[in-house]
Amino acid sequence: MGFNKRYINEEKIKTIIKNEGLLYLIDFIKKPDALIVEDEFSEKVCNIIKENEKMAFVRLLGMGAYGK
């Protein structure tokens, strides 16, 4: 059995949301054994998702995770 880790940053989060959607982002953040968070924006997004998945959509939209 392997150890699954993922590196995550603001650019990667916005790309995932744009190309795959929020549900995919939630799985991307919740599934690995470890996340290596590279910036403050990513830390906030990860904390929001881990705190309350149901409210993650509303809070991520409010902080501009979708970008332009």
C-alpha positions as CSV (number, residue, x, y, z in Angstrom):
1,M,0.0,0.0,0.0
2,G,1.4,3.4,-1.0
3,F,1.4,6.8,0.6
4,N,-0.6,9.3,-1.5
5,K,0.4,12.9,-1.3
6,R,-0.5,15.9,-3.4
7,Y,1.0,19.4,-3.8
8,I,-1.6,22.1,-4.0
9,N,-1.5,25.8,-4.7
10,E,-3.8,28.6,-5.9
11,E,-3.1,28.1,-9.6
12,K,-3.8,24.4,-9.4
13,I,-7.1,25.0,-7.4
14,K,-8.4,27.5,-9.9
15,T,-7.4,25.2,-12.8
16,I,-9.2,22.2,-11.3
17,I,-12.3,24.3,-10.6
18,K,-12.3,25.7,-14.2
19,N,-11.7,22.3,-15.9
20,E,-13.3,19.8,-13.6
21,G,-15.6,21.6,-11.1
22,L,-16.0,21.9,-7.3
23,L,-16.9,18.3,-6.7
24,Y,-13.7,17.1,-8.3
25,L,-11.7,19.7,-6.2
26,I,-13.3,18.4,-3.0
27,D,-12.3,14.8,-3.8
28,F,-8.9,16.0,-4.9
29,I,-8.3,17.6,-1.5
30,K,-10.0,14.9,0.7
31,K,-8.7,11.7,-0.8
32,P,-4.9,11.8,-0.4
33,D,-3.1,10.8,2.8
34,A,-1.2,14.1,2.8
35,L,-1.5,17.5,1.3
36,I,1.4,19.8,0.8
37,V,-0.1,23.3,0.8
38,E,2.0,25.9,-1.0
39,D,0.2,29.1,-0.2
40,E,-2.2,30.9,2.1
41,F,-5.1,30.8,-0.5
42,S,-4.8,27.0,-0.8
43,E,-4.6,26.6,3.0
44,K,-7.9,28.5,3.3
45,V,-9.6,26.5,0.6
46,C,-8.4,23.2,2.2
47,N,-9.6,24.3,5.6
48,I,-13.0,25.3,4.3
49,I,-13.5,21.9,2.6
50,K,-12.3,19.9,5.5
51,E,-14.5,21.9,8.0
52,N,-17.8,21.5,6.3
53,E,-18.0,20.0,2.8
54,K,-21.7,21.0,2.4
55,M,-20.9,24.7,3.0
56,A,-17.7,24.6,0.9
57,F,-19.5,25.6,-2.3
58,V,-20.9,28.8,-0.8
59,R,-17.7,29.8,1.0
60,L,-15.4,29.1,-1.9
61,L,-17.6,31.2,-4.2
62,G,-17.5,34.0,-1.7
63,M,-13.7,34.1,-1.6
64,G,-13.3,34.2,-5.4
65,A,-12.1,30.6,-5.9
66,Y,-13.6,30.6,-9.3
67,G,-11.5,33.5,-10.5
68,K,-11.9,35.0,-14.0
